[in-house]
Amino acid sequence: MLLEVKDLTVDYGMVRALKEISFSVNEGEIVTLIGANGAGKTTTLKTISGLLKPVSGEIFFQGKRIDGLPGHQIVRMGVIHVPEGRKPFVDLTVEENLRLGAFTRDSGDISGALERVFKSFPRLRERLHQRAGTLSGGELQMLAMGRGLMAKPKLLMLDEPSMGLAPIMVEEIFSIIKEINQQGTAILLVEQNAFMALQIAHRAYVLETGAIVLAGRADELRDNPKVKAAYLGE
């Protein structure tokens, strides 16, 4: 097991954001967390990456307990979080943004890492010397994911990668996510586009008001009447 979350409880101020949730991600899997706004999906990723501290519960990565570790140590272990909103350094070039993602790697490793990114995102090679602030929304998402790949993740956590993108770009982003996974990177995907997420995931968990209410194979949840009614518009 790559990632194991056990009985995780997290508060946001006076609000209990997560209530004893448990889930796992295995090597080579895409696991998706789906749910409405405010369900606790982003809070889950922030807690795994060390940005939030749990009230109780445990998080293990490759068998080592990581809750309580500072974020930079978790990154060095191979847990990479690509947050919602993309947020590049707008005055830096695409190349400079990508290189910042490789701060944990040996300098001799960086050219190989860039080539891997360009294989998944050839458009970034074309925009290499362009300021990040001039990119389109889809290109910014590619840059955010590419910057995450520069850190050589064992687990890539993606928060709402399709948010605000045109349908044709959504298709492209999800195709790339699947390709990254097929190259050997496990992915924990938070996504409001439940239909697309369940199309590419191996397993899924449904979060409602901080609790996991459904779990199973993604294809099973796609056919679940409750999931269809609540998240797939059927």
Backbone bond lengths (Angstrom), bond angles and torsions (degrees), N, CA, C in turn:
res aa  C-N    CA-C-N  psi(-1)  N-CA   C-N-CA  omega(-1)  CA-C   N-CA-C  phi
1 M - - - 1.470 - - 1.532 109.37 -
2 L 1.330 116.17 131.69 1.458 120.41 -178.54 1.528 111.70 -82.21
3 L 1.330 115.80 -53.78 1.463 121.62 -179.78 1.520 108.78 -124.95
4 E 1.336 115.63 134.10 1.466 120.46 175.06 1.519 108.92 -133.08
5 V 1.312 115.99 122.39 1.464 123.48 176.70 1.525 107.16 -109.28
6 K 1.337 116.66 124.24 1.465 120.68 -173.70 1.519 110.60 -124.87
7 D 1.334 115.59 116.36 1.474 122.83 171.50 1.530 111.94 51.88
8 L 1.327 116.30 47.05 1.465 121.74 -174.06 1.530 111.14 -80.98
9 T 1.326 115.42 124.41 1.464 122.44 176.06 1.519 108.62 -122.54
10 V 1.344 116.20 129.19 1.464 121.83 -176.72 1.527 108.95 -135.65
11 D 1.331 116.20 135.92 1.463 121.92 175.27 1.515 110.36 -107.81
12 Y 1.333 115.80 143.23 1.463 123.47 169.67 1.512 105.45 -111.73
13 G 1.348 117.54 97.57 1.455 118.77 -174.52 1.521 109.89 62.10
14 M 1.337 116.02 -121.52 1.464 121.64 -179.25 1.528 112.27 -90.68
15 V 1.320 116.69 -1.57 1.468 120.76 -175.54 1.519 110.23 -100.46
16 R 1.326 116.64 133.11 1.467 121.25 174.24 1.525 107.78 -84.05
17 A 1.326 116.01 105.09 1.463 121.36 -173.69 1.516 112.39 -83.62
18 L 1.335 117.52 -34.21 1.464 122.32 178.08 1.519 109.18 -131.81
19 K 1.344 115.12 138.46 1.471 120.36 -172.91 1.527 110.26 -124.49
20 E 1.318 115.38 88.19 1.466 122.51 174.04 1.535 112.27 52.94
21 I 1.323 115.60 51.43 1.469 118.26 179.71 1.535 110.24 -85.78
22 S 1.311 115.13 146.37 1.468 122.13 177.32 1.526 108.93 -135.01
23 F 1.326 116.22 133.45 1.465 120.37 175.12 1.525 108.44 -162.36
24 S 1.324 115.91 173.32 1.463 119.82 -177.67 1.521 110.69 -144.78
25 V 1.332 114.62 160.20 1.465 122.66 171.82 1.523 106.52 -131.46
26 N 1.325 116.66 126.76 1.452 121.05 177.99 1.521 110.89 -94.41
27 E 1.326 115.89 162.99 1.471 120.67 175.29 1.530 109.62 -53.11
28 G 1.330 116.10 134.61 1.456 120.84 173.11 1.520 115.95 78.72
29 E 1.330 117.18 4.49 1.468 120.23 -177.12 1.521 112.26 -94.51
30 I 1.339 114.58 155.41 1.466 121.72 157.45 1.524 106.17 -107.37
31 V 1.315 115.83 119.85 1.463 121.87 175.59 1.518 107.18 -116.54
32 T 1.322 116.55 132.43 1.460 119.74 -179.70 1.520 111.34 -115.62
33 L 1.332 114.80 142.76 1.462 122.81 170.69 1.517 107.27 -107.41
34 I 1.321 117.13 119.78 1.458 120.12 178.65 1.519 109.53 -118.92
35 G 1.321 115.37 156.24 1.451 120.93 -179.13 1.513 110.01 162.74
36 A 1.315 116.08 168.38 1.462 121.66 -178.69 1.522 110.63 -72.08
37 N 1.327 116.43 168.78 1.460 120.81 172.25 1.525 109.53 -56.00
38 G 1.326 116.30 137.02 1.463 120.22 178.85 1.508 114.28 83.92
39 A 1.336 117.23 5.00 1.467 119.55 -178.12 1.521 112.56 -75.51
40 G 1.345 117.41 -20.56 1.458 120.63 -179.95 1.513 114.47 114.13
41 K 1.331 117.43 9.54 1.470 120.64 -175.45 1.533 111.62 -65.93
42 T 1.323 116.46 -51.57 1.465 120.27 -179.39 1.523 110.78 -65.51
43 T 1.317 117.01 -38.57 1.469 120.60 176.86 1.523 111.01 -57.81
44 T 1.319 116.43 -39.02 1.460 120.80 178.67 1.529 110.79 -60.65
45 L 1.329 116.97 -48.73 1.457 119.93 -179.71 1.520 111.66 -64.16
46 K 1.314 117.15 -41.60 1.465 120.33 -179.77 1.528 111.42 -63.44
47 T 1.312 116.59 -34.65 1.467 119.61 179.62 1.520 110.76 -72.27
48 I 1.319 117.02 -41.40 1.466 120.11 177.72 1.524 110.32 -61.45
49 S 1.331 117.29 -39.53 1.464 120.31 -176.38 1.522 113.44 -83.90
50 G 1.333 117.56 2.49 1.457 121.08 174.09 1.513 115.67 88.61
51 L 1.338 117.66 5.63 1.465 120.72 179.32 1.526 112.21 -79.18
52 L 1.320 117.12 -24.38 1.462 122.60 175.70 1.521 108.81 -125.07
53 K 1.331 115.79 148.28 1.459 120.84 178.62 1.522 109.71 -103.25
54 P 1.317 117.62 132.16 1.467 119.66 -179.80 1.524 112.28 -74.31
55 V 1.321 114.91 153.43 1.467 121.15 171.34 1.526 109.31 -72.63
56 S 1.324 115.01 -41.42 1.462 120.98 178.66 1.518 108.84 -157.70
57 G 1.308 116.08 171.01 1.451 121.79 -178.46 1.515 111.77 101.53
58 E 1.311 116.16 177.56 1.460 122.07 -175.20 1.530 110.28 -138.73
59 I 1.330 115.32 148.83 1.457 121.75 174.83 1.528 107.51 -128.89
60 F 1.327 116.00 126.32 1.460 121.46 179.54 1.526 109.51 -118.86
61 F 1.331 115.89 136.63 1.457 121.66 174.17 1.516 107.83 -125.50
62 Q 1.329 115.65 121.19 1.460 122.20 -174.13 1.526 111.64 49.70
63 G 1.328 114.94 40.07 1.453 121.23 176.33 1.514 115.57 83.06
64 K 1.349 117.50 -4.54 1.467 120.56 -179.54 1.526 109.45 -104.78
65 R 1.319 114.92 135.61 1.465 118.74 -179.29 1.529 109.92 -73.89
66 I 1.351 117.12 128.50 1.464 120.75 -175.65 1.517 114.18 -117.95
67 D 1.344 118.56 -13.19 1.468 117.19 178.15 1.533 107.19 -65.12
68 G 1.315 115.83 134.07 1.459 120.46 -175.55 1.513 113.46 98.42
69 L 1.344 118.21 -16.82 1.458 120.43 176.19 1.527 110.12 -77.54
70 P 1.339 117.75 149.06 1.480 119.18 174.54 1.518 110.71 -68.05
71 G 1.320 115.31 154.78 1.448 121.00 -174.38 1.518 114.32 -57.17
72 H 1.341 117.69 -39.08 1.469 119.29 -176.08 1.528 111.25 -66.70
73 Q 1.329 117.37 -30.58 1.469 119.54 176.66 1.527 110.65 -70.17
74 I 1.321 116.21 -37.99 1.464 120.54 179.34 1.534 109.78 -65.94
75 V 1.332 116.81 -39.82 1.467 120.68 175.87 1.527 110.24 -60.26
76 R 1.307 117.14 -44.73 1.468 120.75 -178.52 1.526 111.92 -63.89
77 M 1.330 117.25 -24.29 1.458 120.87 177.29 1.531 111.44 -77.63
78 G 1.343 117.30 -15.05 1.454 120.78 177.12 1.509 115.38 110.20
79 V 1.345 116.99 13.96 1.472 121.55 176.06 1.522 108.01 -98.61
80 I 1.326 117.04 110.38 1.459 121.72 -173.47 1.528 109.57 -116.67
81 H 1.316 115.92 127.75 1.466 123.63 -175.04 1.531 108.48 -110.23
82 V 1.331 116.69 117.74 1.464 121.71 173.30 1.529 106.66 -100.78
83 P 1.339 117.70 102.25 1.464 119.77 -170.59 1.521 113.68 -74.21
84 E 1.302 114.41 165.05 1.464 121.93 174.42 1.527 109.60 -62.31
85 G 1.325 116.52 141.90 1.461 119.71 172.21 1.514 115.10 100.67
86 R 1.355 117.63 -8.21 1.476 124.13 172.57 1.524 112.97 71.06
87 K 1.330 119.74 -60.23 1.466 124.16 170.51 1.532 114.82 45.81
88 P 1.323 118.40 65.76 1.464 119.01 173.15 1.532 110.18 -78.26
89 F 1.324 116.09 171.97 1.467 120.83 167.11 1.526 105.35 -83.58
90 V 1.333 115.60 101.36 1.471 120.45 -164.59 1.516 113.17 -66.05
91 D 1.333 118.95 -26.69 1.459 120.70 -177.63 1.522 112.63 -89.73
92 L 1.337 116.72 -3.64 1.455 120.85 176.91 1.529 109.52 -96.18
93 T 1.310 116.11 158.02 1.464 120.19 178.17 1.527 110.07 -75.21
94 V 1.319 114.44 168.59 1.462 120.55 175.43 1.530 109.78 -56.81
95 E 1.326 116.51 -45.80 1.467 119.68 -179.13 1.526 111.17 -61.73
96 E 1.316 117.29 -43.38 1.466 120.31 -179.33 1.525 111.05 -64.33
97 N 1.321 117.24 -39.53 1.462 120.69 176.42 1.531 111.02 -62.10
98 L 1.324 116.09 -44.04 1.461 119.79 179.90 1.527 111.10 -63.50
99 R 1.304 116.40 -43.19 1.463 119.87 -178.33 1.526 111.46 -63.60
100 L 1.322 117.26 -31.72 1.465 120.12 176.99 1.532 111.57 -63.43
101 G 1.337 115.74 -27.93 1.461 118.69 178.09 1.512 113.37 -70.71
102 A 1.324 116.60 -13.29 1.470 121.11 -175.17 1.522 112.11 -102.66
103 F 1.339 117.50 22.48 1.464 119.04 -173.76 1.526 112.72 -64.89
104 T 1.344 118.11 -19.08 1.464 120.15 179.11 1.523 112.46 -89.73
105 R 1.317 118.41 -3.53 1.468 121.49 -173.40 1.523 111.16 -101.81
106 D 1.333 116.16 156.83 1.458 120.78 173.02 1.526 108.91 -65.26
107 S 1.330 115.89 144.69 1.467 119.63 -175.95 1.530 111.81 -60.91
108 G 1.338 117.66 -30.90 1.450 120.50 179.18 1.508 113.98 -69.13
109 D 1.324 115.94 -14.06 1.465 122.95 -177.91 1.526 112.79 -86.31
110 I 1.331 116.39 -15.69 1.461 119.83 -163.87 1.529 112.48 -70.54
111 S 1.320 118.55 -38.47 1.464 119.42 -178.67 1.527 110.49 -63.71
112 G 1.327 117.33 -38.92 1.454 120.57 176.51 1.513 111.80 -64.99
113 A 1.338 116.27 -38.19 1.466 120.71 178.28 1.522 110.76 -65.15
114 L 1.325 116.64 -40.35 1.462 120.29 177.82 1.526 110.86 -62.16
115 E 1.314 116.95 -41.94 1.458 120.00 179.49 1.519 111.35 -62.79
116 R 1.323 116.52 -37.35 1.463 119.07 177.63 1.534 110.39 -64.08
117 V 1.322 116.06 -42.09 1.464 120.28 178.47 1.528 110.24 -62.24
118 F 1.327 117.50 -43.60 1.462 120.78 -177.79 1.529 111.47 -67.51
119 K 1.319 116.58 -27.71 1.468 119.20 176.29 1.525 110.57 -64.89
120 S 1.345 116.31 -40.08 1.467 120.36 178.16 1.526 112.26 -81.12
121 F 1.334 115.73 -32.74 1.470 120.76 -174.56 1.530 109.89 -129.38
122 P 1.339 118.18 72.41 1.471 119.82 -178.23 1.522 112.92 -58.89
123 R 1.314 117.21 -26.11 1.464 119.67 179.68 1.529 111.75 -63.89
124 L 1.326 116.78 -29.35 1.469 119.22 179.83 1.529 111.12 -68.26
125 R 1.334 117.41 -31.70 1.471 119.62 175.09 1.527 110.01 -62.83
126 E 1.330 115.96 -40.10 1.462 120.34 179.54 1.526 111.79 -66.46
127 R 1.331 116.99 -27.87 1.470 122.15 -176.65 1.533 112.03 -102.38
128 L 1.321 117.37 14.28 1.459 122.66 -166.32 1.528 113.38 -52.37
129 H 1.337 117.73 -40.70 1.469 121.06 -174.81 1.534 112.01 -102.85
130 Q 1.307 115.52 12.01 1.470 121.34 179.24 1.528 109.31 -88.22
131 R 1.338 116.43 143.47 1.469 120.13 175.90 1.523 109.91 -64.39
132 A 1.319 116.14 137.25 1.463 120.49 -176.75 1.519 111.78 -61.22
133 G 1.329 116.45 -30.87 1.454 119.90 -178.27 1.515 113.99 -67.21
134 T 1.322 118.01 -10.26 1.469 120.93 -179.31 1.530 112.35 -99.69
135 L 1.333 118.16 1.14 1.457 120.97 -177.30 1.525 111.55 -78.98
136 S 1.329 115.37 157.62 1.472 121.01 173.71 1.525 109.58 -75.10
137 G 1.333 116.26 170.28 1.458 120.38 179.54 1.519 112.92 -59.35
138 G 1.322 116.05 -43.28 1.459 119.71 179.18 1.517 111.74 -65.39
139 E 1.326 116.72 -40.31 1.462 120.42 178.48 1.521 111.33 -66.79
140 L 1.334 117.11 -35.60 1.466 120.41 176.49 1.529 111.20 -64.15
141 Q 1.337 116.20 -37.97 1.463 118.84 177.41 1.525 110.27 -66.54
142 M 1.324 116.64 -40.24 1.465 119.72 175.58 1.525 110.71 -60.73
143 L 1.320 116.59 -41.31 1.460 120.60 179.59 1.527 110.75 -64.45
144 A 1.329 116.96 -42.97 1.468 120.14 179.64 1.525 110.88 -61.89
145 M 1.317 116.53 -44.25 1.460 120.03 179.08 1.524 111.25 -69.10
146 G 1.331 116.06 -39.12 1.455 120.00 177.43 1.516 111.94 -62.41
147 R 1.326 116.21 -41.01 1.471 120.20 177.42 1.524 110.30 -61.80
148 G 1.348 117.06 -37.49 1.458 120.70 175.86 1.516 111.91 -64.50
149 L 1.336 116.88 -41.01 1.469 120.50 179.87 1.522 111.87 -65.88
150 M 1.330 117.30 -27.71 1.467 120.09 179.92 1.523 112.08 -61.04
151 A 1.323 117.21 -23.34 1.469 120.90 -179.61 1.521 112.75 -84.30
152 K 1.325 117.02 2.83 1.467 123.26 179.11 1.538 110.44 57.27
153 P 1.318 116.96 63.78 1.468 119.86 -175.18 1.524 113.07 -71.62
154 K 1.314 114.88 144.40 1.460 121.19 165.50 1.523 108.97 -90.41
155 L 1.338 115.51 -31.44 1.467 122.65 173.73 1.517 107.68 -131.95
156 L 1.333 116.56 119.47 1.464 122.25 178.20 1.522 107.85 -103.84
157 M 1.338 116.42 117.96 1.469 121.63 -179.67 1.522 108.32 -103.09
158 L 1.325 116.09 118.93 1.463 122.85 -176.04 1.517 109.93 -112.26
159 D 1.332 116.72 124.76 1.461 121.58 -178.87 1.529 109.48 -108.00
160 E 1.315 116.30 108.66 1.474 123.79 176.17 1.536 113.02 53.02
161 P 1.335 118.15 55.81 1.473 118.74 -177.72 1.519 114.71 -66.04
162 S 1.340 118.36 -20.27 1.468 119.28 -177.36 1.525 113.15 -96.28
163 M 1.320 117.63 -0.67 1.470 120.22 -172.95 1.532 111.70 -59.53
164 G 1.331 115.93 126.41 1.458 122.03 174.65 1.513 115.89 77.44
165 L 1.333 117.37 7.56 1.463 119.86 -177.36 1.525 111.18 -95.77
166 A 1.320 115.66 151.99 1.467 121.53 175.14 1.524 108.96 -66.13
167 P 1.343 117.39 150.56 1.467 120.50 -176.64 1.519 114.66 -52.13
168 I 1.331 118.03 -41.00 1.464 119.61 -178.64 1.528 110.81 -66.03
169 M 1.341 116.79 -33.83 1.461 120.56 177.95 1.527 111.05 -73.92
170 V 1.342 116.62 -34.39 1.470 120.40 175.46 1.523 109.85 -58.31
171 E 1.322 116.51 -46.39 1.466 121.02 178.40 1.525 110.68 -57.69
172 E 1.328 116.49 -43.21 1.465 120.05 -178.05 1.523 111.30 -66.55
173 I 1.336 117.06 -43.31 1.465 120.84 -179.23 1.526 110.63 -62.60
174 F 1.332 117.13 -43.15 1.460 119.26 -179.61 1.522 111.66 -68.58
175 S 1.315 117.16 -33.97 1.459 120.54 175.32 1.526 110.62 -62.70
176 I 1.334 116.49 -40.21 1.466 120.81 179.41 1.531 110.67 -69.13
177 I 1.327 117.56 -39.40 1.469 120.69 177.25 1.533 109.89 -57.93
178 K 1.318 115.47 -44.79 1.467 119.98 179.16 1.522 110.87 -63.00
179 E 1.321 116.72 -40.10 1.467 121.69 179.80 1.530 111.03 -65.25
180 I 1.331 116.74 -42.62 1.473 120.86 177.57 1.518 110.05 -59.46
181 N 1.316 116.49 -42.38 1.463 120.83 178.09 1.526 111.17 -63.45
182 Q 1.322 116.84 -42.01 1.464 120.42 -179.36 1.520 112.14 -66.10
183 Q 1.336 116.56 -20.58 1.461 121.05 175.67 1.528 111.87 -81.81
184 G 1.349 117.09 -3.12 1.458 119.94 172.97 1.515 117.13 115.86
185 T 1.328 117.90 2.54 1.462 120.52 -178.73 1.522 110.32 -96.56
186 A 1.326 116.55 124.66 1.470 120.63 174.07 1.522 109.15 -71.77
187 I 1.344 116.07 146.96 1.460 120.67 -175.25 1.524 110.23 -133.01
188 L 1.328 114.99 132.32 1.463 122.25 169.65 1.522 106.40 -109.68
189 L 1.318 115.83 113.07 1.462 122.60 -169.76 1.522 110.73 -112.03
190 V 1.331 115.65 122.08 1.463 122.41 170.91 1.517 106.82 -102.51
191 E 1.324 116.53 125.53 1.468 118.36 -171.20 1.523 110.76 -156.98
192 Q 1.346 115.60 130.24 1.464 119.56 176.01 1.527 112.11 -80.14
193 N 1.324 116.95 -21.52 1.458 120.28 175.31 1.527 107.58 -79.33
194 A 1.332 115.23 79.08 1.466 120.73 -173.12 1.520 111.75 -61.12
195 F 1.313 117.40 -35.55 1.462 120.02 -178.96 1.529 110.75 -59.35
196 M 1.340 116.88 -49.23 1.459 120.48 -178.95 1.525 111.36 -68.14
197 A 1.325 116.19 -40.81 1.462 119.77 -179.16 1.522 111.46 -61.69
198 L 1.327 116.78 -43.01 1.462 120.52 -179.19 1.522 112.04 -72.95
199 Q 1.328 117.35 -18.35 1.464 120.53 176.45 1.526 111.76 -71.03
200 I 1.337 117.18 -34.16 1.469 119.20 -173.88 1.528 113.09 -105.79
201 A 1.334 118.26 -16.17 1.467 120.50 -175.16 1.524 111.77 -79.29
202 H 1.322 115.09 154.75 1.456 121.32 171.35 1.531 110.65 -85.42
203 R 1.335 115.69 -44.77 1.467 120.43 178.77 1.526 109.37 -134.19
204 A 1.338 115.10 161.88 1.460 119.31 -176.77 1.522 110.60 -145.72
205 Y 1.325 113.97 152.76 1.464 122.54 173.91 1.529 107.48 -128.86
206 V 1.323 116.14 138.79 1.464 121.69 178.08 1.520 108.39 -106.16
207 L 1.340 115.13 122.46 1.467 121.80 178.91 1.522 109.80 -103.01
208 E 1.330 115.80 133.34 1.471 121.91 172.23 1.512 108.03 -134.90
209 T 1.335 115.62 122.88 1.469 123.24 179.32 1.527 112.20 42.57
210 G 1.338 114.92 50.03 1.452 120.96 172.62 1.505 116.60 82.37
211 A 1.323 118.32 5.60 1.465 121.36 -179.49 1.522 109.73 -127.83
212 I 1.321 116.57 146.27 1.455 121.29 174.47 1.521 108.41 -82.90
213 V 1.334 115.90 120.19 1.465 120.30 -175.72 1.531 112.16 -107.95
214 L 1.326 117.18 -18.52 1.467 121.51 177.76 1.521 108.70 -147.12
215 A 1.321 116.41 147.24 1.455 121.29 176.65 1.522 108.68 -153.30
216 G 1.316 116.24 149.43 1.455 119.19 177.77 1.509 111.59 161.83
217 R 1.326 115.98 -171.50 1.457 120.40 175.13 1.524 109.73 -63.91
218 A 1.323 115.05 144.45 1.466 118.92 -176.32 1.517 111.87 -59.94
219 D 1.343 117.03 -39.67 1.461 118.30 -179.05 1.531 111.64 -66.84
220 E 1.327 117.33 -32.47 1.468 120.38 176.34 1.524 111.10 -67.11
221 L 1.329 116.44 -42.11 1.467 119.14 -179.29 1.524 111.59 -69.80
222 R 1.337 116.72 -30.46 1.471 118.97 175.63 1.523 111.27 -60.01
223 D 1.341 116.47 -30.95 1.465 121.23 -178.11 1.524 113.14 -95.19
224 N 1.335 116.90 -0.76 1.458 120.57 -178.78 1.536 109.94 -74.10
225 P 1.341 118.47 125.72 1.473 120.11 -177.23 1.528 113.68 -57.42
226 K 1.337 117.74 -36.78 1.470 120.10 -179.83 1.525 110.42 -67.03
227 V 1.324 116.41 -41.48 1.463 120.01 178.84 1.525 110.39 -66.66
228 K 1.324 116.22 -42.63 1.469 120.44 177.78 1.528 111.11 -57.27
229 A 1.301 116.18 -45.89 1.466 120.96 -175.73 1.530 111.31 -69.92
230 A 1.339 116.53 -41.30 1.472 120.09 -172.77 1.515 113.74 -85.25
231 Y 1.354 117.79 -33.47 1.457 119.52 -168.48 1.518 115.15 -125.94
232 L 1.331 117.46 -17.77 1.467 120.35 -175.89 1.501 113.42 -108.86
233 G 1.333 116.59 1.39 1.454 120.56 177.29 1.508 114.48 65.32
234 E 1.354 116.06 31.28 1.469 119.72 -179.83 1.519 110.46 -115.65
